Amino acid sequence: MPHATQPLDVATAELDSVLRGGPFHVALRAAIAARGLPLQRVRHHLSRHGVKVGVTSLSYWQQGARRPQRPESLRAVRALEEILQLPEESLIRLLAEADEDTADRPPAARSYRAHMAASGVLDRLLAELGHPSSDGGVHTLAHHERIRIGSRRELAGHESHHIVRAHRDGVDRFVAVHRGDAGCAPARMAVHALENCRTGRVRTHDDTGVLVTELLFDTRLRAGDTFLFRYGVEDGTAGVSHEYVRGFGSAGGQYALQVRFDSAALPARCHRFTQHSPAAPRGGRQELTLSGRHHSVHLVEPRVRSGMLGIGWDWE
């Protein structure tokens, strides 16, 4: 009957249109929908073609959060054309027409808008705690940060070791900020004061994944005094993690970042990067080698500059 075939006809017409004009992710999504294949089945068909692509990557491709550019990914796209019964080179052509600067971009949760939203929320949370968005009376001499990625590929938590010097009298606390990945639940995170401090007030904001906490010292510092303290945040409340970024408002001391992966969830590759601001393009990319025994990568900056610094990783 005519009405029974109408949805298929509409889907086919939409597919024909986006295959001509793109963009790639819309065409891919329309092709998968037109064939009625769940992503698990698409992944299965790809494996039969000798190409390994995870369901997460397929989902990012059809959302436009990432774009396939590596040789293995391009092999997958050519196989998809056959699996989804598309004209030869149809998807590849759409990729070639796209801007290369968005290739394999991390999920949109780390977009410029998200950073700006988090920045505004952070100012408000700091104001609630009675702290201006400044250095809090101390300069950072060294900050060593350890990130743990769990067996579900999630940001399981982080530990920070700070060495600071007071530049005014009376400093008795430090305000620490943690931002989880997209979909996290800051209210379910736990803050642990590990050394030379105790936990004070905590403020969270679910939409941006921001957690702000006071770390109270057992002494009041005088100008020129140095102080060491250590704390950790248990997270584990979001989905698959792809990077960790730390922002610096001004130049400062040494910064070291280590990312350690669970042995059951090892990345395919890792790299470091820099970024002058959330709106600026990323640069300073350098591949990092995963250590054999402890499954970790790290970076060290002897003296940080204002901007952003991070480590990203790719999953198979």
N, C-alpha and C positions, 0 to 999 in steps of 0.2 A: 504494500500500500504506500502511496506517496508520502504520508506523514511519517512512516517508519524510517525512510531513508533520508529525511530532511536534515537531521543533525549531522550525518556523515557528509552530506553534500556541503553543508555550511563549513564544517571543519576542513574539507578538502579545498574549498574556495579560499578560506583564510590562509591555508598553507601555501597555495599557489601564489597568493599575493605577497606574503612575507618572504618567500623564497626569491622573489624578484627584487624586492626593495629592502629586505632586512629589517632590523639588525639581526646579527647572528643568533643571539640568545632567544629572541622572539621566534625566529624560524625553527630553531631546535626544539623549543617548547611546543610549538604548534605541530611539528612533525611527530613528536612523541605522543602528543594527545590524539592526533589523527589516527595513529596506529593502535592506540589503546594499550600501550605497554607501560607497566610500572617500571621504575628505575632499576629495581632489582633484576628484572628480566632483561633490560637493556644491558646492564653490566654482565649478565650471564652470556648474552649473545656476543658481546665484545670479547669475552674470555675465549669463546670458541673461535674467534678470529685471531687469537694469539695476542690480544691487547688487554692489559690490565688497567682498569680505571675504576676508582671507588665510587660508590653511590653519592658520597659527599661532593666529589668533584663534578659529577654529572649534574647534581642539583645546583651547584654554584654556576656552572656553565649556562644552564637554562634560566637562571635568575639574572644573569648579567653581572654577578659579583666577581667572576673571574672569566678569563678568556684563554682557551688553549693555544699555546704557542710553541711548546717544546716538541721535539721530533716525535716522541711517544704519543703526545697529545694529538698531534696532527694525524698520526696513524689512526688514532681512535676516531677522529672526525671523518676520515675517508671510509672507515669501516661503518660508521653510523649512516653514511649516505646509502650504503648497500643494505644495512639492516632495516632502515626506515623506508626503503624503496624510494629514494630521492634521486633526481637526476645527478649524474656524475659531475663533481666539482661544484655543486650548488652551495654547500655549506662552506667549503674551502674558499670559494670566491667571496662570500660575505665576510669571512675572516680577513682576507687580504684587503678588503675595502675599509676595514675598521682602523681606528687609530692605534698604533702600536704601543703608545704610552700607557694603555690600560691593560696590557697583557699580563695574565696571571696575577692580577691585583688581589690583595687580601680582601676578605669579605667587607661589605660596605659598612660594617659596624665601626670601622676605624676611619670613616670619612671625615672630611673637613667639618661638615655640619655637626657630626657627633662630637668631635673635639670641642667645638665652640659651645655646644649645649652643656657638655661636661664642665667647661670652664666657668660658665655662668652659675651652674649648680654649685660648684666648688666655692665660689665667692660667697654664696648664700650660706652654705654649711659652715664656713669659717666664721662668718658674721654671727651665726647662732652660738658658736662656741666663744665668741668674744675675742677672736683672733683676726687681725688684718691679714690680707693675703700678701704677706711679706716674709722675711726670713725668720721671724719670731725671736730675734735677738741673738742668733747664732750664725756663724759661717760654717759650712761643711768642709772639713779637711779631707775626709774620705768617706765613701759610701760603697759598701760591698753588698750586692743583692744576689740572692739565690732563688731561682724559680724552679718549681717542681711541676712537671707535666705527668699526669697520672695514666693509668692503664686504659682509660677511656679517651685518651688524647685530650683531656681537659686540663685547664689551669688549676692544679690541685692546691697550690698555695705558694707563698713566698716568705723569705726571711731576709731582714735587713739589719746590717751592722753599721752604725753611724759613729763617726768621730767628728766632734764639733768643737768650736771655740766661741765662747761668748764675747760679744762686742759691747755689751752693756751690763750693768749690775742687775741682779734680781731674777735672772732667767731660771725657771724651775720646771719647764716642760717643753715638749716638742710636739708639733701637730703632724701626724703622718697621714698620707693619702694612699689609698689602694683603689684601683679601677679594674673591675673584672671584665670578662669578655661579654659579648652580646648575649642576652638572655640570662645573665647571672642574677642571683638573689642576694644582694648585700646584707639584708636582714638575717640571713642564715649563715653568714660568715662569722668566724670567730677570731678575735684578736688575742694574741698571747704576748705578754711582756716577759722577755726571756732573760734580760740581764740589765741591772742598774736602772730599772724603771718599773713603773706599774701602770696599768691601764686606767685612764680617766673616762671622760665622756666620749661616747661614740655617736656619730650621726651618719645616716645612709640615705641614698636616693636610688630607688629601684630602676627608674627609666634609663638612667645613664650608667648604672652599675658602680657608682662612686661610694666609697666608705672613707670617712674621716674619723680619726681617733686621737685623743690626747694621750701622750706618754709622759707620766709625771715622774720627775726626778726626786730623789730623797734628800736633795740639797739645793741651795740657791747658789747659782754661779755668779762670780764676780767677773767683771770685764777682763778678758785675757785668759780665764780659766778654760781648760780643755775638759771634755767629758766623752765617755764611751758608753753606748747603750745598744741593746739589741732587742728586736721584736719580730713577731711573725704573724701572718694572716692565713688562716685556713679558708680556702675558697671551695673549689670543686663543685660549684653550683651551676655552671654553664655547660655548653656543648663543646665541640671540637675547637681547640685553640690553634692559632696559626702564627702568633707573634707576641712579643712583649716589648713595650715601648716605654721609655722614661723621658719625661720632659724636664728641661732646666730653664728657669727664668733668667738666669744670669750665669756668668762664668764662675767656676768654683774649683774645688779640689779634685782628688782622684775619684773615679767611678769605675767599678768592676761589676759586670753582670755575668752570671753563670746560669745556664738553663740545663736542667738535668731531666732526662726522659726515663720513664718506666721501661724496664727491659721488654715488657710485652707490647710496647707501642713506640717503636723507633722511627724517626722521620727519614725520608728519602734523601734530603739535603737540607743544609742550614746556611744562613748568611747573616752578616751584620749590615746595618744601613744607618744613614744619618738623614736628617730632615731639618731645614732651617725653621719651618713653621708647619702647622697642619695643612696650610694651603699650598705649600711649596712642593715641588717634585722631590722624590727621594734620590739620594746620591750616596757616594761612598760605599757602594756595595762590595762586599768581600766574602767569598765562600769560607765557611768554617768547617773543620773536620771534627766529626763526632769521636770522642775518646772511646777506646775499646772497652775498658773495664767499668767505668762509671757512667757511660752513655751521656756525656755532657759536652757542651760547647761554651765558650766564654769570650768576652771582650774586655779590654782594659783601656781606659782613657786617663792618662796621667793628669790632665787638667781639662775639665769639661768646659765647653762653650755654650752659650744660650742656644736653645733649639731642642731637638729630639734625637734620641739615640736608641737603637733597639736591635733585637735579633728576631729574624723570621725563619720559618721552616715550612717545608712542603711534605705532605703525606702522599704515599702511593695511592 
